[in-house]
Amino acid sequence: MSAFASFRGRAAVVTGGASGLGRGIAEQLLAEGMRVAIADIEAGALQRTAAEIGAVAIATDVSDLASVRALAAEARRRFGTVHLLCNNAGVGPIGRIADLTVEDWRWMIGVNLWGVIHGVQAFLPMLRANDDGAHIVNTASVGGFVTMPGLGAYAVTKFGVVAFTETLAQELAVEGSKVGVTALCPGPVRTNIKTSSRNRPPGLGPGALRDVDLEKTEFGASARWIEPREVGRIVVAAIRRGDLYAFTHPEHSALSSSVCRRSSRRVGYLRRIEPLVYDALTPTPPRGAPHAIARWTVRSGDRRRPGHRQGRRAASRRRGRAGNARRAHLARAQRDGRADPSRRR
């Protein structure tokens, strides 16, 4: 969990900040008193948005590591350091997997997944150097947990962002870092992602991916759409609490609970394999000191999910109850003459 008690006076970088989610996040961070740089590949829209909201504009192609490194260098030059990185840039056209070209995959993965990887690669050393804490927000999606026809390429990248973010959070917790990590998982939000192809590099040539306005589909007609500024408030609240996940829609709470249970089980597994893996990656803790991963917890909203130790005890209780029920059933069946004890396994 990051030590993000206050936003005022600190510096943030938001990719994909010229419109949509990125602009909504940047506006809220500015309202919290942060100094904000927004990065985007659309130079014209970037300059207009920066002038309108009072942010610093830095043109960036997140699919290009050199461009993201230049973004980090410019942010350091302007602010001295960066405390908050929001890897938010993304595209979302649809297309059947069988029809997609290699260029389609390169574009989608380059922006949605490599953009996040490049951001962490370029900024993490600077974030770790902050004694007063830092935070990373990676924009995933509800599409990082469920799949549907036509969104295969998008889901591949967002599932990847979720896995990347979970693992990064675990590793930073193990080393006792003050850098927190959050996976932002938006549901329906009114953004320009419906016109993503406007930013497809011309050198990639045509492909099978096409833009779609989900608001005009049967799904969109029944969904609850929210505005980007509301997402900005959700992100700020998640950073304050140190949440691993930030879901934008309460109606996705069942998914949130499922994810947290899965992560708690994973923490228990990691604790068991720690001597094989993490001792090779981290310094040996002082004698008697509890290991960071044993203290690591997953939070969903205001509900804490137990980590490894509590999770193992709960699992043991469930197995005990199941065994007791099975034994009682066999005893009743044997008493009624419906079971042959010799067949028990």
C-alpha positions as CSV (number, residue, x, y, z in Angstrom):
1,M,0.0,0.0,0.0
2,S,1.3,3.4,-0.9
3,A,1.8,6.2,1.6
4,F,-0.5,8.6,-0.3
5,A,-2.0,10.6,2.6
6,S,-2.2,13.8,0.6
7,F,-2.2,14.7,-3.1
8,R,-1.6,18.4,-2.8
9,G,1.7,19.6,-4.2
10,R,2.7,16.3,-5.7
11,A,3.2,15.5,-9.4
12,A,1.2,13.1,-11.6
13,V,1.5,11.9,-15.2
14,V,-1.6,10.6,-17.0
15,T,-1.3,9.0,-20.4
16,G,-4.2,9.1,-22.8
17,G,-5.0,12.4,-21.1
18,A,-6.3,14.4,-24.0
19,S,-9.8,13.1,-23.7
20,G,-12.1,10.5,-22.0
21,L,-10.9,8.7,-18.9
22,G,-7.5,10.3,-19.0
23,R,-9.0,13.8,-19.0
24,G,-11.4,12.9,-16.2
25,I,-8.6,11.6,-14.1
26,A,-6.4,14.6,-14.8
27,E,-9.1,17.1,-13.9
28,Q,-9.8,15.4,-10.6
29,L,-6.1,15.2,-9.7
30,L,-5.8,18.9,-10.4
31,A,-8.8,19.6,-8.2
32,E,-6.9,17.7,-5.4
33,G,-4.0,20.1,-5.8
34,M,-1.6,18.0,-7.8
35,R,0.7,19.2,-10.6
36,V,-0.4,17.2,-13.7
37,A,1.2,16.3,-17.0
38,I,-1.0,14.7,-19.6
39,A,0.4,12.7,-22.4
40,D,-1.3,11.7,-25.7
41,I,-0.5,10.8,-29.3
42,E,-3.1,13.4,-30.6
43,A,-1.0,16.5,-30.5
44,G,-3.8,19.0,-31.3
45,A,-6.3,17.6,-28.8
46,L,-3.5,17.3,-26.2
47,Q,-2.7,21.0,-26.4
48,R,-6.3,22.1,-26.3
49,T,-7.1,19.9,-23.3
50,A,-3.9,21.0,-21.4
51,A,-4.9,24.7,-22.0
52,E,-8.5,24.1,-20.8
53,I,-7.7,22.3,-17.6
54,G,-4.3,23.8,-16.7
55,A,-2.1,20.7,-17.2
56,V,1.3,20.3,-18.8
57,A,1.1,18.7,-22.3
58,I,3.7,16.2,-23.4
59,A,3.2,14.4,-26.8
60,T,3.8,10.7,-26.3
61,D,3.3,7.4,-28.2
62,V,3.0,4.8,-25.4
63,S,3.7,1.9,-27.8
64,D,7.2,3.3,-28.2
65,L,9.5,2.8,-25.2
66,A,11.8,5.6,-26.3
67,S,8.9,8.0,-26.4
68,V,7.7,7.0,-22.9
69,R,11.3,7.3,-21.5
70,A,11.3,10.8,-23.0
71,L,8.0,11.5,-21.2
72,A,9.6,10.4,-17.9
73,A,12.6,12.6,-18.5
74,E,10.5,15.7,-19.3
75,A,8.2,15.1,-16.3
76,R,11.3,14.9,-14.1
77,R,12.7,18.1,-15.6
78,R,9.4,20.0,-15.0
79,F,8.4,18.6,-11.6
80,G,11.6,17.2,-10.1
81,T,10.0,13.8,-9.6
82,V,6.7,12.0,-10.2
83,H,4.5,10.6,-7.4
84,L,1.6,9.2,-9.4
85,L,1.6,7.5,-12.8
86,C,-1.7,6.7,-14.5
87,N,-1.1,4.3,-17.5
88,N,-4.4,5.0,-19.1
89,A,-3.9,5.2,-22.9
90,G,-5.9,2.6,-24.7
91,V,-7.9,1.6,-27.9
92,G,-11.0,-0.5,-28.2
93,P,-12.1,-1.5,-31.7
94,I,-13.7,-4.9,-32.3
95,G,-13.1,-7.8,-34.7
96,R,-13.3,-11.5,-34.9
97,I,-10.1,-13.3,-34.0
98,A,-10.2,-15.3,-37.2
99,D,-10.3,-12.1,-39.3
100,L,-7.6,-10.1,-37.4
101,T,-4.3,-9.4,-39.1
102,V,-0.9,-9.4,-37.4
103,E,-0.9,-5.6,-37.7
104,D,-4.2,-5.5,-35.8
105,W,-2.7,-7.4,-32.9
106,R,0.5,-5.2,-32.9
107,W,-1.6,-2.1,-32.7
108,M,-3.9,-3.3,-29.9
109,I,-1.2,-4.9,-27.8
110,G,1.2,-2.1,-28.5
111,V,-1.1,0.5,-27.0
112,N,-3.1,-1.4,-24.4
113,L,-0.5,-3.7,-22.9
114,W,2.9,-2.5,-24.0
115,G,1.8,1.0,-23.1
116,V,1.4,-0.1,-19.5
117,I,4.7,-2.1,-19.5
118,H,6.6,0.9,-21.0
119,G,5.1,3.2,-18.4
120,V,6.3,1.0,-15.5
121,Q,9.6,0.4,-17.1
122,A,10.3,4.2,-17.5
123,F,8.8,5.5,-14.3
124,L,9.2,2.8,-11.6
125,P,12.8,3.8,-10.6
126,M,11.7,7.4,-10.1
127,L,8.6,6.3,-8.1
128,R,10.6,4.0,-5.9
129,A,13.0,6.8,-5.0
130,N,10.3,8.9,-3.4
131,D,10.6,8.5,0.4
132,D,7.1,9.9,0.8
133,G,5.4,7.2,-1.3
134,A,4.1,6.9,-4.8
135,H,1.4,5.1,-6.7
136,I,0.7,3.5,-10.1
137,V,-2.8,3.2,-11.7
138,N,-3.1,0.9,-14.7
139,T,-6.3,1.1,-16.7
140,A,-7.6,-2.4,-17.3
141,S,-11.3,-3.0,-17.8
142,V,-14.2,-5.2,-16.8
143,G,-13.2,-6.8,-20.1
144,G,-10.1,-7.9,-18.2
145,F,-12.2,-10.5,-16.4
146,V,-14.9,-11.6,-18.9
147,T,-14.9,-12.3,-22.7
148,M,-17.3,-12.0,-25.5
149,P,-17.3,-12.5,-29.3
150,G,-15.6,-9.6,-31.2
151,L,-13.6,-8.4,-28.2
152,G,-10.9,-11.1,-28.2
153,A,-8.0,-8.8,-28.9
154,Y,-9.2,-6.2,-26.4
155,A,-9.7,-8.9,-23.7
156,V,-6.2,-10.3,-24.3
157,T,-4.7,-7.0,-23.5
158,K,-6.9,-6.2,-20.6
159,F,-6.5,-9.6,-19.0
160,G,-2.8,-9.0,-19.4
161,V,-3.0,-5.6,-17.7
162,V,-4.9,-7.2,-14.7
163,A,-2.3,-10.0,-14.4
164,F,0.6,-7.5,-14.7
165,T,-0.9,-5.2,-12.1
166,E,-1.6,-8.0,-9.6
167,T,1.9,-9.4,-9.9
168,L,3.5,-6.0,-9.7
169,A,1.5,-5.3,-6.5
170,Q,2.6,-8.6,-5.0
171,E,6.3,-8.0,-5.8
172,L,6.3,-4.5,-4.4
173,A,4.6,-5.7,-1.3
174,V,7.3,-8.4,-0.8
175,E,10.1,-5.8,-1.0
176,G,8.3,-3.5,1.4
177,S,8.0,-0.7,-1.2
178,K,6.1,2.5,-0.6
179,V,4.8,2.3,-4.2
180,G,1.2,1.2,-4.3
181,V,-0.6,-0.2,-7.4
182,T,-4.2,-0.1,-8.5
183,A,-6.0,-1.7,-11.5
184,L,-8.7,0.6,-12.7
185,C,-11.5,-1.6,-14.1
186,P,-14.1,0.7,-15.9
187,G,-17.5,-0.4,-17.0
188,P,-19.5,1.7,-19.5
189,V,-18.0,5.2,-19.6
190,R,-18.7,7.9,-22.2
191,T,-15.3,8.3,-23.9
192,N,-13.8,8.6,-27.4
193,I,-12.8,4.9,-27.4
194,K,-15.6,4.4,-29.9
195,T,-13.4,6.2,-32.5
196,S,-10.1,4.6,-31.6
197,S,-9.2,4.0,-35.3
198,R,-8.5,7.7,-35.7
199,N,-5.1,7.0,-34.0
200,R,-4.2,3.8,-35.9
201,P,-0.7,4.3,-37.3
202,P,-1.0,4.6,-41.1
203,G,2.1,2.4,-41.6
204,L,0.2,-0.6,-40.3
205,G,-2.2,-0.6,-43.3
206,P,-5.8,-1.8,-43.2
207,G,-7.1,-4.5,-40.9
208,A,-10.2,-6.2,-39.6
209,L,-10.6,-4.1,-36.4
210,R,-13.5,-1.6,-36.6
211,D,-14.9,1.0,-34.3
212,V,-18.3,0.5,-32.6
213,D,-20.4,2.9,-30.5
214,L,-21.6,0.6,-27.7
215,E,-24.1,3.1,-26.6
216,K,-26.1,2.5,-29.7
217,T,-26.1,-1.3,-29.3
218,E,-28.6,-3.5,-27.4
219,F,-26.1,-3.8,-24.6
220,G,-25.5,0.0,-24.5
221,A,-29.2,0.8,-24.3
222,S,-29.6,-1.2,-21.0
223,A,-26.2,-0.3,-19.4
224,R,-25.6,2.6,-17.0
225,W,-23.1,5.0,-18.5
226,I,-21.1,7.4,-16.4
227,E,-18.9,10.4,-17.1
228,P,-15.1,10.4,-17.1
229,R,-15.0,12.9,-14.2
230,E,-16.8,10.4,-12.0
231,V,-14.1,7.9,-12.8
232,G,-11.5,10.4,-11.7
233,R,-13.2,10.6,-8.3
234,I,-13.2,6.8,-8.0
235,V,-9.5,6.7,-8.9
236,V,-8.6,9.2,-6.2
237,A,-10.6,7.4,-3.6
238,A,-9.0,4.1,-4.5
239,I,-5.5,5.6,-4.2
240,R,-6.3,7.0,-0.8
241,R,-7.5,3.6,0.4
242,G,-4.7,1.7,-1.3
243,D,-7.1,-0.5,-3.2
244,L,-5.7,-3.0,-5.6
245,Y,-8.9,-2.8,-7.8
246,A,-11.0,0.2,-8.6
247,F,-14.3,-0.8,-10.2
248,T,-16.4,2.1,-11.6
249,H,-19.8,0.4,-11.2
250,P,-21.3,-1.0,-8.0
251,E,-23.2,-3.5,-10.0
252,H,-19.9,-5.2,-10.7
253,S,-19.5,-5.9,-7.0
254,A,-20.0,-9.7,-7.5
255,L,-17.1,-9.7,-9.9
256,S,-15.0,-7.6,-7.5
257,S,-15.6,-10.1,-4.7
258,S,-14.7,-13.0,-6.9
259,V,-11.5,-11.3,-7.9
260,C,-10.5,-10.6,-4.3
261,R,-11.1,-14.2,-3.3
262,R,-8.9,-15.4,-6.2
263,S,-6.2,-13.0,-5.2
264,S,-6.3,-14.0,-1.5
265,R,-5.9,-17.6,-2.6
266,R,-3.0,-16.6,-4.8
267,V,-1.3,-14.8,-1.9
268,G,-1.5,-18.0,0.1
269,Y,0.1,-19.9,-2.7
270,L,2.8,-17.3,-3.1
271,R,3.5,-17.5,0.6
272,R,4.0,-21.3,0.3
273,I,6.4,-21.0,-2.6
274,E,8.2,-18.0,-1.2
275,P,11.4,-20.0,-0.2
276,L,11.7,-21.1,-3.8
277,V,11.0,-17.8,-5.5
278,Y,10.9,-14.7,-3.4
279,D,13.9,-15.3,-1.2
280,A,15.9,-15.3,-4.4
281,L,14.4,-11.9,-5.3
282,T,14.4,-10.0,-2.1
283,P,16.8,-9.3,0.8
284,T,16.5,-11.7,3.8
285,P,14.2,-10.0,6.4
286,P,15.5,-9.6,10.0
287,R,15.0,-12.6,12.3
288,G,11.5,-12.7,13.6
289,A,10.2,-10.1,11.2
290,P,6.9,-11.0,9.5
291,H,7.2,-11.3,5.8
292,A,5.5,-8.6,3.8
293,I,3.5,-11.1,1.7
294,A,1.9,-12.5,4.9
295,R,0.6,-9.1,5.7
296,W,-0.5,-8.3,2.1
297,T,-4.3,-7.9,1.8
298,V,-6.7,-7.2,-1.1
299,R,-9.3,-4.6,-0.7
300,S,-12.6,-4.2,-2.5
301,G,-14.4,-0.9,-1.7
302,D,-14.5,-0.7,2.1
303,R,-14.4,-4.4,2.6
304,R,-11.0,-6.1,3.5
305,R,-10.4,-9.5,2.2
306,P,-8.1,-11.7,4.4
307,G,-4.7,-12.7,3.2
308,H,-2.9,-16.0,3.4
309,R,-3.3,-17.0,7.0
310,Q,-6.9,-16.2,7.4
311,G,-7.7,-17.6,4.0
312,R,-6.1,-21.0,4.9
313,R,-8.0,-21.2,8.1
314,A,-11.3,-20.5,6.3
315,A,-10.5,-23.2,3.7
316,S,-9.8,-25.6,6.5
317,R,-13.1,-24.9,8.2
318,R,-14.9,-25.4,4.9
319,R,-13.2,-28.8,4.3
320,G,-14.1,-29.8,7.9
321,R,-17.8,-28.9,7.4
322,A,-17.9,-30.8,4.1
323,G,-16.3,-33.9,5.7
324,N,-18.7,-33.8,8.6
325,A,-21.7,-33.6,6.3
326,R,-20.4,-36.5,4.2
327,R,-19.9,-38.7,7.3
328,A,-23.4,-37.9,8.6
329,H,-24.9,-38.7,5.3
330,L,-23.2,-42.1,5.1
331,A,-24.2,-42.9,8.7
332,R,-27.8,-42.2,8.0
333,A,-27.7,-44.2,4.8
334,Q,-26.1,-47.2,6.6
335,R,-28.6,-47.0,9.4
336,D,-31.4,-47.1,6.9
337,G,-29.8,-50.0,5.0
338,R,-29.1,-48.0,1.9
339,A,-25.3,-48.1,2.0
340,D,-22.6,-50.8,2.0
341,P,-19.8,-49.6,4.4
342,S,-17.4,-51.6,2.4
343,R,-17.9,-49.3,-0.6
344,R,-16.8,-46.2,1.3
345,R,-13.8,-44.6,-0.2
